[in-house]
Amino acid sequence: MGIVLLLATAFALLGLAGIGGLAFALMFRRRNRARAFREQRDEHMAMLAEGIERLAEEDPSAVAPPQERPPSVEIRREWGDPPEQGKVFEEIGPAGSGYEGWDILLRIHEGAEEYLGTKAFQTLEARFTAIPGVERCLQEDREVFLFKGATLTHDALRDTCWKLFLEAAGE
């Protein structure tokens, strides 16, 4: 009986060693794969960097960030020239919850920047700030303009902002 127990123990240890060896082999293989992946990734990144450098030498504007997007011909055709005020100005009213300290909120359509072009769109905050009676104007989230000014009515502000929007569109 003792010899059977000894043989069973020996086979069990050999079996565990075999499983351990298999686990070690799989782990070693996984490490090699990970190393090969990292090497391939680094090689591809180097090739990409070389390509960008060559492109920058040939045409620097191709890799430069966009400085100015011109007005979209498509959206101007779709909206009309001039567009309807209701297409551009989506909402004007009291600046409610979340906008404490501001009197009026003007929400414009997200396509307004495409309609005007980047350069003209970026002038809207300064144009709106210059309106008589506006103490302060803040552009938030591209489509939201907040106004502070005790003498402003919603209708007067909307009409004045609309004239300034059309002025920017004409430039």
N, C-alpha and C positions, 0 to 999 in steps of 0.2 A: 504494500500500500504506500509505503514511503517513497519508493522509486517512482510510482505513478504520479505522486504529488510533485516530486522533484522535476520530472519531465514536463508536467503540465505547467509548472512555474516557468521553466526554461522556455517553453514554446510561447507562453504569454509575454514574457519579456522580449523575446525575439519579434513577436507580432507588434508589440508597442514600439519597438525600435524601428520596425518597418514603417509603421504609421508616422512616427516622428521623422524618419528619413524622408518620407513622401512629403510631409508638411514642410520640411526644410527645403526640399527641392522646389516645391511650388512657390514658397516665399522668395527663394533666390531667383526663380524665373520671373516673378512679378517685379522684383527690384530691377532686373535687367530690362524688362519691358518699360518700366517707368523711366529708367535712365535713357533708353533709346528714344522714348517719346520726347523727353526734355531736350535731347540733342537735336532731334528733328525740328522741334519747335524753335529752338535757338537759330538753327540754320535758316528756317523760313523767315524768321524775324529779320535776320541779317540781309536776306535777299530783298525783303520788302523795304528796308531802310535804304539799300543801294538803289532800288528802283525810284524811291521818292527823291533821293539826292539827284539822280540823273534827270528826272522830270523837272525838278526845281532849277537845274542848270539850263535846261532847254526852254522852259516856260515858267518863270517864277509865279505868274498869276494863277497857274494851275494848282498850286499847293497852298496858296495864300488864303486866309479866311475871307469870306465874302464881305466886302466893305460896304457895298450898296446894291440893293436889289431894285431894279427899275420897276415902274408901275406895270402891272400885269395887263396885257392887251386883252386877254380872255375875260378877266373879271370886269374890265371897263366895258367891254362889249355886252356882257351879260347884265350888268347893273345899269348901263346907260351912262351917257355923259351930258349933263350931270346925273348922278344917281338920285333916286327918290330918298328923301330924308329918312323915311321909315326903314329902308334897307340898311342904312349905315348906323343910325342912332337907335339902338334897341330899347333902351330904357333911360329915363331921366326922372329922378325923384329924390325924396329925402334919403340921405345916407343913413341907413338903419343900423341894426345890431352888427357889431364887428367893425364898425367905422366910426366909433366915438370920436368926437372932436371935429367931425366934418359935417357940413350942412347938406350938400347935394352930391349925388352920385350920377355920373353919366356912363352908361355902358354902350360901347360901340361894337359893331360886328367884327368878328375876328378876321374877316377878309379886308378890313379897311386898310391894313398895312400893305396888302397886295395891291389894292386899288391906288393908293398914293405912291407907293414905292418907299423903300426904307428911309431914305434921306428926308423926304417930306413928312413921313409919319413921325419921325423923331422930333420934328419941330412943333408938334401939336401941343405938348405940355407947356412950352414957352409961350406959344400963341395964346393958349387958354389962360395962362397966368396973367397975361397983359390986358385982359378984359377989365374995363373999369368996374369996380365993385368986388372984384375977386381979390381976396386977401392972400389966398394961397391955392395952388392947384398941384395935385400929385397924381401921376400916372402909376397905376398899380396893375400888375398882371396883364400888361399890354392892352387889354380891352376896357379897363376901368379907369375913369378919371374922377378924382374926388375934389370937391371945391369947398372952400371956406370963405364966406363973405356974407355979412348980414343983410346987404342991400339987394341980393339977387333973388329973382323969381325964377321958377323953373322954365317958364315960357321964354323969358328974356334971355336966359342963359342958353337954352337950346337954340334959339334963333341966331344968337351971336356966335356960338360954337359952330353952327352949320355954315355961316358965312366964312368963318376962318378955315373950316375943312375944305370948302370949295376953293378958297384962295390957295391953299396948299396943293390941291389937286391941279390947279392951273399952272403951277410952277414947273 
